[in-house]
Amino acid sequence: MNIFNKESVFLGEHPFEALSEATKEIFKLAKEIKKSLAEQGYLLDNYLSMILESANDCLAQDAAITGFEGFSDLFAICTAIQGEHFKDKTSHPFYKIAKKYVEENSLKFQEKSTVRDLYCAALADEFITFALKKFIEKEKDELREVFEAIQLQEYHSKIAYLVGEEKISRLAELLKSRFLIARPVNIFLQAMTNQLLYCLTKRDKETSKQVFQLILDEK
């Protein structure tokens, strides 16, 4: 079966009607819960405030830019290893890993850019894993400024005790589906993958083949 049978496979799909309905239900349910909480309505206010601020802590555009630009380090490292030291990347934590791979896997192509792209493609997954760990560590540190798991659990438990687990859990699911459509980690990974796709689709002037074709030709 051909799964690439329509544009939405590449673009994604999420009917806006569903998002709109989720927004309406969030406010309707939140009002009901707050009314039931009466004088303890502040619990819901604090609960919602922490979730909404946490959901907006890492902006999608920042995650995308970090991922897209972060892959440039791999380009620079592979270029530097080839002897073109336009940027000093010898102190980069991934430099030794890349250098070892290059030394063990020599390539015979006239175009240096093709050699670089082939090395980048080969090292991409390992580099992305390395970069992702750094990204998550950084974002977790920043997220902790607004998000406290223990405190949020306390709010959840107190509200559940007063109005029932079903209502607060339903609200949590609605908040997640409406405000966490694409998580920063996924956006970061896609941005890095976009750079990998540029590598794979570059065309070698010597052979007139794209990089992914050269990889397929390897014995």
N, C-alpha and C positions, 0 to 999 in steps of 0.2 A: 504494500500500500504506500502510495506517495503522500508523505505527511507535509511536504512543501507544496501544497496545492492552492494556496491563496495568500494574499498579501498580509493578512492578519497573523500568519505564522511568524513573520519577521517583525511586524509592528506591534503585535500584542492586541488584545481586545478586552475591553471592560466597559459595558454599557453605562453611560453616564447616568441613566435612569436609576441604576442600582446604587450608585454613589449618592445621588440626590435623595433617594428613599432612605438610605442609611443615615444621612444627616438629619432628616426629619425625625426618624425613629430615635436617634441618639438624644435629641433635645426633648422629645416627648417622654421617653423613659426616664431621663435624668430629672425632669420636673416632677414626675410621679414619685421617684425615689426621694427627692429632696423634701417633697411635701410629707412623705411618710416619716422622714427623719425629724421633722419639726425643728426643735431647737438645736438639734445636732446636725443640721444641714451643712454645717461647716465641714463635716467629714467628707461629704461628696465634693464640695468646692475644692478642698485640698487634694483629694483623689484625682479629680479631673485636671486640676492645674499641673500636677506632677506628670501625668500622662501626656498632656498636650505639649508641655514644654520639652519633655524628653523626646517626643516624636519629631519635634522641630529642632532638636539640638544639632544634628548633622544635616545640613542642607544637601539636597540631591545634587545641586550644581557643584558644590564643594567636593563631594565624593567622586563625581565624574571627572572633575578637573584633576584631582589628586591622582586618580587612577590613570588617566590619559597621559598626564605629564610624568607620572612616576615611571612609566615604561621607558621613557626617554633615557633613564639611567642605564638600562640594558643596552640600548643603542650605543650610548657613549662608552660603556665598558667594552663592548665588542669592537668598537672602532679603535679605542685606545690599545687594545691587545693586538690589533692588526698593525700597530706602529704609528698610527695617526693620533698623536697626543694633543688634540685640540682641547681636550678637557682632562684634568688630572683625576682619574677615577681609581687610582691604585689603593686608596684608603677605603674605598667602598667595601662593606662587608661581603658583597657578592663577587668581588673582583677575582679572588683566588679560585673560587668555584668555576667561574667562567674561563679563567686562564687555563686551568687544568683541562677542561673539556676541549678547548681550542687546540692545546698542545697535543692532545691525544686523538684529535679528529681533524687532520689537515684537509683542506678543500682546494681543488685546482680549477678555479674560475678566474678569468681575466678581470672581470668587474669586481672591484673591492666592495661595492655596495651589495652585490649579490651574495658575496661571502658573508658579509655582516648580517644580512637578512636571514641567511640560512642558519647561522649561529644563533641569532636571536630567536628564530622559530624553534630550534632544538632546545634552547635553554628557557624558553618562555614559561612553561608550566612550573618549573622549579623556582624561577625568579618571581612569578606571580604569587606562589605560595609564601615565599619569603616576604614579599612586599605586603601581602594581605595580613600577615601576623603583626607587622609594624603598624599598619593602618588600624587594625582592631584595638591594639594596645593604646594607641593615641586617642581613638574615639571613646574608648571605655573611660579613660582618665577624664576626658572632657564631659562625658555624660554623667559621671558621678557628681558633678557640680549641681545638677538638677534632679537626678534620679537616685533614690534610696530604696533599694529593694525591700528592706525590712520595714521601713516606714509605710511603703505602699501596701505591703501585705497586711499591716495593722489596720490601715484604712479599709481595705477590702474585707477583712474579717469582721470588723465592727459594723460595717454597713450590712454585710450578709446576716449578721446576728439580728439586726434590727428590722430589716426588710425582706430577708430571705436570700439564699445563695443564688437562686434562679435569676432574679432580677439583676443583681450586680454582675453576674457572669455573662448574662446577655448583653449588658451595657459594655463590658470589656471586649466582647467579640465584635460588637458594632464599631467601637473605637478603633480596634485593630484593622478591621476591613476597610474603614473609611480613611483613616489617617496614616496607615502604614502600608500603602499600596506597593511601593518598591523600597526595600530596605537599603541603607547605605552600603552594606557589604556587597549586595547584588549589583548595585550601580557601579561601585568601584571595580568589581570583577568584569563587568561588561565593558567599562571604559578601557581597562587593560587589554581585554580581548579584542576590542576594536583596533588597537595598535598591532596586536598579533595578526589580525586579518589584513592590515596594510602590508605587513611583512609577507604573508602568504600569497598575496595577489600582485606583488611587485613583479615586473617583467625584466628578465635578464637580457641585456642588449646582445650578448654573444650568442645565445641559443634561441632567443625570442620566446623562451618559455617562462611561465610564471613560476615563482618560487615553490608553490605547492606541487607543480609538475616535476620540478627538479628533485623534490623529496620522493615523489612516487617513482622516479627513475633510479633511485639509489638501489644498489644490489645488496 
